[in-house]
Amino acid sequence: MRTFALFVLGAALAVASGAFVPSTSQVKYAEKDWLHKQEDLLLLFRHLYEKDWNPQLVAYAKNFHFKESAELFQHEPTVQWAKKLWSYYEHGLLPKGEVFSVYDEVHREQAIALFRVLYHAKDWETFYKVAAWARYYVNEGMFVYALTVAVTHRADMAGFVLPAPYEISPYHFINTEVIQKAQQYKMQGYYGMKKVDGVYTVTIPSNYTGWYMHTNAEQKISYFTEDIGLNSYYYYLHTDYPFWLGGELFGLSKDRRGELYLYEHQQILARYYLERLSNDLGHVPEFSWWTPIATGYYPDLQYYNGHSFPARDNYYHVDQESNYREIRQVVDYEKRLRDVIDQGFFVLPDGKKVNLSTPESIDVLGNLIQANPDSYEHRFYKYVAMYARIIMGAAIEPVEPYQVIPSALEHYESAMRDPVFYQIYKRIVAYYHQFKEHLPEYTYEELYYPGVKIDGVVVDKLQTYFDRFDVDITNAIDIEPEPYVPGKYEGFGEIEYKPDPVVIKARTMRLNHKPFTYKISLTADKPAKAAVRVFLGPKYDEYGGLYTLNENRENFYELDYFVQELTAGKNVLTRSSVNFNGYVKDRTSFYELYRSVMAGYTGAEKFQLDMTEAHCGFPNRLMLPKGKKGGMPFQLYVIVSPYKAPQVSQYTGFDPVLSCGVGSGARYMDSYAFGYPFDRPIDEKLFYAVPNAFFQDVSIYHKSEGEL
């Protein structure tokens, strides 16, 4: 069991506690044994497509006799999964170099077997041997996927840091011409590159697909949809709650996973809509299976094996013969979902009725729509989103399952790049709204906090801008491997790592904002504990018309939330955007992360463990939409509500300094419905009447770097 030196930088836990990203004022520092493991874990992801890159990893793989391993075949519950994985290996795993997609059933079943062996490995040594073996023998994409999910869900690996997804596989994030330029530098012997600290270094300018060609107006916001932080967030949302993972063992149902699935996508759509308004694009288009899809997409991405990501032309005909079966399935599933929402129940194969008419039933509905293992029904309701993404991605039907060329929509790392992603999920989130329409409006008593009145809200000037960010894409090039010498590395010891002779970066322009604060002035007639929620929403629609509140409620994006102890009399609650809950800062690059790990290992400096770069948060710099140069009107909505404790106290059963608490049932600050009070139809007479809520007009200004 690893141990840590603990340094408390403030109170034991901050009063303001977030819902999805643990908020704590504690910092811990890793000890030497832990850092040794962290280093070894990082190296598994380096130069992913070169299995011979590190001779000691090769030795681990070749000296680990999987089939004869007593650690696997005499240890329950690893046995059955080890047998299954070995059976796949003997009869043909997805070959190395081919493209992996979790949406392919054959690929997915193999990845699940590898995940299970890694997850159930009895100790670190067994885990690492299996991982090293898989790195050498298993398809690269499948290996990274299974390893990432395993590290995410193993309780004994809380706190371990994985390289950013865009550094592990730049092919899913960085445009083809930049990758090509990086490979040319390598092939030309680093010609034109400068040495920095003895390492060849170059930074290649990168842009978004919107600058390369004009296909449709949607590309005006490619800076947002193709943002590497946004796409990494969505990838990690999936690895936390894979649609194929569930049951008692993993406890994901404790986290209200069905409700979370629908609410996260509703919030993504709301945030996306704010960005569309900033670029005069308006509402998210809807589509029909029977008419051409107006929105095309050219990904400008290329897989490692040389195949380009499939492109979709404007006015793409989805109702082609190759799609008939899938379209029929999706249409059937959609109708079944609409019907059970309206009738308020569905029937299981054994005749038992499951209620869908209570507020808590939203969790049941979300599981049903995602068709995850925690759903009651798996025969009649299946993967609506999966089939929709496969159909709309316009990928060519493969000759055989091991030669697929998936579209951007079929990878969680790249799905949000395609504008059709938002059209698909607008259709799915419509079931969420359809369900909520059947619930009664919140009453005055349900909105009112007796004795609390908000007197005013003051917000700093809100300014956005584009800044530069350098992405380490060195993994996109092959380097000279060290030769493997049989017999040289027999033990399970410390892996030797020689730094790469080159560091290649892609420089991207990203949306960001200046830090800001807001202050809520309120009066309370007695001391009390309160839950505070702050939302950002549009003031006007794309035509300049003033929104009515009820039609606008689905467009409010939850900006901040926290728990606050109120005192009797006047209270001023001050919040800084740097500390808003639910957000994380940029991830440290592999080069800097590895340097820090090794500095901690040698004792040169302390390696800090905290949640500022947690995988479970939204990028802090994307909390505000771009706005306009002369200012764009939006509105803040603040509501202070009586605190309602969650069923399980927040942070119970996990260390919030090290873990996001996935599967703990203790992630959330209170028991209100996600999105409260915008989650139900609104009676505007009551909504505006409660004194513990407040609307504040704000403007967002977009400035150039020079102006800032």
N, C-alpha and C positions, 0 to 999 in steps of 0.2 A: 504494500500500500504506500503510495507516494505521500509525502508530507510537504508542508509549505511554511515558510516564515511569514507571519501575519503582521501587517502594519495597518493600524486603523488611522485614517486621515481625518476622521470627524466622528459624528455620532455613529452608533451601530448600524442603523438604517435610516436613510433619508425619509422624512415625513411624506414627501411626494413620491409616490410609487407608481411605476408604469404598468401597462397591461401586458405588453408583449416582450419588451426588452427590460430585464431586471434593472432597477435603479438602486444603486447602493453607493455609499461613500467609502466603502472599503476597497483596499487594494492589497493583493497578495503577491509575494515574490516567489518564483519557482526555485526549487533546490536542484542540486546537480543531477541526481538520478532522473528526475522528471525531464530536465533539459536534454539529457542523453536520448531519451525516448522521443522527445519533440524533434530533435535533429534527425533521427532515423526516419521518423514519419514524413518530414518535409522532403527527404531525398527520394522517397517513393514516387513523388509527383514530378520530379525533375526530369527533363528530356523524356517525356512520356513515351514517345514513339521510337526510342532507341533502347531496345531491351538489353543490349550489351554495354550500355553507357557506363555502369559502375561494376567493376569486376567482383566486388564483394557481394553485391546484390545478386549477381549471376551465380556466385558460389552458393548463397543461401538457397536459391531456386533449385539448383541442380543437386544439392546435397540433401534437400528435404524430400524424402520419399513419401509422397502424399498417400498413396494407397496403403503403405505399411505403417503409417503414423499411428502409434498408440494414443497420442494426445487427441486424435480425432475419432478414431474408430473404437475407442474404449471409454469414451466420455459422452454421456448423455447430457443435453439433447443434440450434440453435434453429429452423432452417428448417422442418422437418416439423411441429413443434408450433405454430409461428406460423401456418402454413397451416391447420392443423386448427382453431386457435382462431378465426382469421378466418372460416373456413367456418361454425363455430357462430354467430359474430356475424351473418353475412349471412343465415343461415337461421333465426335465432331462438334466442338464449341464454335461459336462465331470466330472465324479466322482473324488473326491480327491484321491490321491495315484496313479492314472493312469498317463501315460506318455503323455504330451502335445507336439504336433508338429504343427507349423504354416503351414506346407505343407499338413496337413489333412484339407479338406474343411470344415468339420463339426466343428472341433476345431477352425479353423480360423474365421469362422463366429461368433462364440460365443465370441472369444477374441476381435473381432472388436466391438461388442456391448458393452462389458465392457470398452474398450478403449474410445469409444465415450461418455459414461456416465461420465467417469472420466475427459475426455478432456473438456466437456461442463459444468461441475459442476460450478455453478455460483460464488463460493467463496471457500476459503481454508477450512472452516468448513465443507461444503458440500462434497468437494473432499475427505477430510480425513474420514468422516463417511462412504462414499461409499467404500473407500479403506479398511477400517477396516472390513466392512461387507463382502467384497469380499475375504479378507484374511481368513476369517472364513468359508465361504460357497463355494468358488470357487476353482477349481483345482489349485494346487500350481504353476505349470508351467505356466498355463494360466494367473493367477493373476500377477506373476512377469513380464511376457511379456507385458501385457496390461498396467500395472502400469509404467513400464520403458518407453514405447513409449509415454504414456500420459505426464509424467514428462518432457521428451525430447522435446515435441512439445508445451507445454503450455508456453506462453510468460511470465506469472507471476511466473514461476518456474525457470527462468534462474538463474544459480548460485548454485542451490541445487546440492548436491553431493550424488550420489548413491554408495552403496558398490560395490566393483569390482565383475564382474560376477562370477569369480572363487571362491569368498568367499560366494556369495549367494547360489550357487549350485555347490559344488566341484565335484559332480558326473560327470559333463560334462568335467572336466579338469584333474582330478587326478586319477591315476591308482587304480584299484580295491583293490590290496593288501595293499595299503596305507590306504584307507578308512576302510578296514577290521581291520587293526591294530589299527586305531583310535577308532573304536567301541569296540574292545577288551579291550583297556585301560579303557573305560567307564564301561563296564560290569564287569570288575575285580576290581571295586572300586578305580580306578586310581593307581593301584599297579605299583610300579616302577617309578612313576612320582614324580618330585620334586615340592615343593611349592616355587613360586616366588611372593613376595608381597602378600602372602596369597592365591594365585591362583595356582592350580595344572597346571603344564606346562610341555609339552614334544614336542620335534621336531623329526619327523619321516623321515628318508631318503627316497627320492622318485626318480624315474628314468623314462625313456621313454620306450615305448613298444619295441623299437629296442634292448634293452639290455636283454629282457626276452626270446625272441625266434627269430630265423632267418627264416623269411618267404620269403623275397626278398631283393634285394640291396637297394630299396627305403628307408628302415629303417635306412640307414646310416645317413639320415638327419632328423630323427624323433625329434632331439633336436630343429629343426627349425619349422617343421610342427606342432608339439605338444606344442609349446611355448605358455604359458597361455596369455602373452601379445599380441601375434600375433592373437590368436583366439578371444580375447576380442575386439581387433581393428575391426575385421571383423563382430562380433556381433553388435557392435555399428554403423558400416557403414550401416547395415540393419535397425537398429532402427531409424536412421536418415532418411532413404529413403526406408521404407517398400514397397515391390512390390505391396501391396494392397492399399496403401494410396496415395492420390493426390487430384487434383481439385483446384478450386479457393481458397477455405478456407485455405488450407495448404501451397500453394504457392511454392511447391517443384519444379515445372517446371521453376520457375525463376532462379533456381540454375544450369541450364543446366544439369538436372538430368540424361537424357539419355546419353549424352556425358560423364558425370562423371561416370556412371555405367560401361561403356565400358572401359574408361581410367583407372579407379581404378583396374579393373581386369587385364588389360594389364600390369599395373605396378606391381601387385602382381606376375604375371607370370615372368616378367623380374627379379624381386628380387629373386624369387624362382630359376630361372635358374642360377643366380650367385652363389647361395648356392650349386646347383647341380655340377657346375663346380669345386667348392672348394673340392668336394668329389668324383671327377672323374666319375660322373654319366652322364653328357652330356645332350642332348636335352630331352625335355618332351615327353614321348611316345604318340603316337596317337592310337586310337582304332576304331574298327568297331562293329556295332551292331550285325554283323552276324558271328563273330569269338570270341573265348573265350578271356576274359579280363585277360591279363597276370599278372596284379598287384593285388595281394590280400592285405587284411588288417585285422589285429586283433586288435581291439581298446583297449582291456583290461580295459573297463569301465563298470560300472554297475549302473543301475537306482536305485533310492531310494526304489522302490517296490521290488527289488531283481532280476529283469530281466536283463540279460546282453545285452549290445549293440550288435547287429548282427555283425558277422564276415563274411568276404568274402574270399574264398580260391583263391589261384593263379589259373589262367586259368578258371575263373568263366564263365559259359555259361549264358549270359543274354537273349539269344533268347529261353527262356522257355515259355511254354504255358501261364503261369500266367502273363507274360510280353508282350504278343503279342499285346494287344490293345495299351498299352503305347508306345511301340516301333513304332507301325504304326503311332501314333499321332506325336511323335518326328520327325520321318523321313519326314512326311508331312510338319510339321512346318519348318524344316530345308530347305527343297527344296523351299518352298514359300519365305523364307528369301533370299536365294541365287538368286532366280529369280528376286525379286524386286530390289535387289542391282544392278544386272547387267543391268536391263532395265531402272533403274534410276527413277522409280516412282511406286506407287501402287494406286489402285483404291478403294475408299470407297463404301459402299453399295448403296449410293445415286448417284454413277457415277462420283463423283468428284475425280480428280487426285491430289495426294500429291507428290510433287517433292522430289526426293532423289538424286539429282545430284549436289547440291551446297555444299560447305564446311560446312555451318550451318546445313545441313540436318543430320549430324551425331547425333544431339540431337534427331531428329525424329526417326532415326534408333535405337538408344539406348532404347528409350521408347517402340518401337515396339518389340524389342528382350526381354526386361524385361516384356512386356505386362502389364505395370502399368496403373493406371487410367488416366494418362496424355497422353497416346498414342491415336492416331486417331482411331485405329482399334482394336477391342477386339474379333471379331468373327473368323477371318482368321489366326491370329497370336497369339499364346498363350505361356504359360510358358515352353519354351524349357529347361531352366536350371532346373526347378522344376522336370519335368518328368525325365530328365536325371539322376538327383540325386536320385530320388526314385528308378529307375530301377537299377542303379549301386550300390546302398547301400546294396542290397541283403537281405533286411528285409523280414521276412515271412509274407504272407498275413494274416491279423487278421480275427478272427471270426466275430467281429463287430467293428464299428468305435471307441468304447470306450475302446478297449483292444489292441491298437497298440503298437508295439515295434519298433520305428523308428531306422534307422541306424544313424551313426555319421554324414553322409552327409545331413540328414534331420533336423539338428539343426545348426543354425548359430554359436553357441558357439563351436561346435566340427567339423564342416565340413572340415576345413583346415588341420585337423589331417590326413585325408585319402589322400594318393597320387593320387587317381583317381579324386579328386576335381580339381587338376591342369590339368588333361587330359580333363575333361569336359569343363573347361573354356578356354583351348587352342583352343578347337573346336569353342566356342562362340566368342572368341576374333578374330578368323580367319575371322568372318564376318566384324569386325571392319577394319581389314587390307584389306579385299576384297573391302570394300567401299572406303578406302583411295587410293587403286590402281587406281581407276577411276578418281581421282583428279589429276590435273597437278602438276608436280614437282614445288617446290618453285623456283622462278626465282632469279637471282643475286640481283635484286632490292628488293625482298622480304626478302632476307637474310642479305643484306648489311646495315650497319649503317654508313652513311657518316660522315667522320671526326673522327671516333673512331677506334683505333687499339690496340689490346691486345699485349703487349710486352712479357709477360711471366706469368706463373703460378707456384707458389712454394707451395708444400704440405708437412706437417709434416709426419714423419714416421707413417704408418697406422698399428696398432697392435690390434688384437682381442684376446680374452681369454674367458674362462668359469668362471663365478662366481656363488656364492650361493645366493639363494633367498628363504625366508621362506614365505609360503602361509598359512594363517589362514584357517583351514578346520574345525573349531569347529561346523559350521553349519551342518556338516555331521553326527553329533551324536545327540541323543536326551538327553535332560537334564530333571531334575525333575521340572514339572510345578508347579506354585503356584496355590492353589485351588481357583476356582471362587466362590465368595460369592454373591448371588443375592442381589441387592439393595445397594451394597457397593460403586459402581462406577456409579452414575447416570448422573453426569454432563459431559461436554466436557472440561476437564481441562488437567492439566499436567500429562503425563504418567510417572508412577514410573518404573524405570528400575534398577533391581539388577544385577550387573555384573555376568557373568557366573562363576561358581566355577572352571572352567577348560578352558585352552587355548591349543589347539592342532594345531601344525603347520606341514606342509610338506616341507621338504627342497629339492629344485630342483636346478639343475645345468643349467645355461642359458648362451647363447652367449652374449657377451658384447664387448666393444672396449674401448681403451684408448681415452680420448678427444684429438682432433687434430684441427689444424687451417689450412686454406689455404689462400694464398695471390694472388690477381690478379693485375698485374701491367699493366696499360693501359694509352694511351695518347688520349686526346680529344682536338679538335681544338677550342671548345667553351663550355661554361656551358650548360648542358643538363640533362634531366631526362631519366634514362635508366632502362630497365628490364633485370635482370641478371638471367640466368639459368645455373645450373651445373648438369651434368649427369655423372653417373658411368656406364661403360660398359665393357664387356670382350674384351680382346686383341686377344685371341686365342680360337679356338673351342676345343671340348673334345679330338680331335686327335692331338692337337698341331699345327694345321694349322692356318695361319694368316687369320682372318676374312676380307672379303671385307665389306665396310661400308654399302652398301645397304642391304645386307643379314643380317647384324648385327644390323640394326637400331631398331628393335623391342625388342632387349635385353638391351637397355640402360634404366637405372633406374634413375629417377629424384631425385638427392641428395639434392639440395637446390635451392631456388629461392627467389629473393628479388628485391625491387625497390631502385635505388641509384641515388642521385644527383651527377652528375659529374662536376668537375671544369675544366676550360681551362688549358691545360698542363698535367703534370704527375699526375696520380691518383693511389693509392694503396688501394685496397679494401681487408680488412682483415675480415675473418669470422671464428668463432669458432663453432665446432660441437655441443657445448652445446646450441647454439642459432639458429641452423638451423631451418628454417620454415617447418611446417608440422609434427613435432615430439613432443612427450610428454614424460615426465619421468614416473617412476613407480608409481602406485597408492598406496596411503596410506592404510594400513590395517584397517579393521573395528575397531579393538581395539584402535589403535592410533587415528583414525578419531573421534571416539566417545569421547575419552578422550579430544581431542582438542576442540570439540564442547562444551562439558560441562565446560571446562576451560574458554572458551569464554563466556559462559552463566553466569558463576559465577563471571566473571570479573578478573579471575586469569591471563589470557593472552588474546591477541587479536586473533580472528579467521580470517585468511587471505583468501581472495577470489581472484583467478587469474586463468589463463588458462594453468598452467604448467602441470596439470594432466587432461586436457580436454579429453573427451571421443572421440573426432573427430580427433585424431592424431595417427600417426604410432609410435611404441615404438622406442625411441631414440637409445637404445642399439642395435637395429637390423638394423641400417642404413648401416652397412658394412657386406659383406659376410665373412665367416670364413677365407678364404685364406688358405695358407699352411705354415708349420713350417719354411721352407727356403725362404718364400716369393712367392707370386703368382702374375703374371702381370695382371693388368687391365689398363683402360685408363679413364681419366677425359675429358669431353668435356665441354667447357665454351663458352657461346655465350652471348654477350651484344647487346641488341636490342633497337630500339627506343621505348619509353614508349607509349603504346596505352591504354587509359583509358577505363575501363569497362563501360558497359551501365549504371550501377548504381554504384556510388562511393563506394569503399570498406568501410565496417563497417556502412553503412547507415541503420538506422532503428533498430539497436540492439547495445547492450553494449558489446564491444569486451573483456571486463574484465570478463564478466559473461557468455557469450554465444558464441556458434559456428556459430550462424547466419543462421541456417538451415531454408530454406524457405524465406529468406530475399531478395535473388537475389543480395546480396552485399558481397559475401564471397571471391571474387577473386581479385587479384591485378591488372590484366589487361585483355584485350579481346583477346589475342592470343589463338589459339586452344590448348587444353590440349596436352602436349607432343611435342609441336613445338620446334625444326624443324624436329624431328624424326618421326612425325606422317604421313608423306607422302613419297613416293618413292624419292630417292636421286639421283641427278645428281652430281657425285663426283667431276667433274671438277669445278662446281660452289661452292660446299660445302667447299672444301679446299681453295678456292680462296679468300673468304671474310676475311678481316683483323680483323673484330670484333669477330671472333670465334677462338678457340684455343684447340688443343688436347695436353694432357699431360700424359705421361706414369707414372703409379704409381704401387707400389707393396703392397700387404697386407700380413702381417706376423701373423701367429697364434702362440701364446706363452702360456705356462703353467703359472699357478699362481706363481710358484717358480721363473720362468724366469723373470716375471714382478717385 
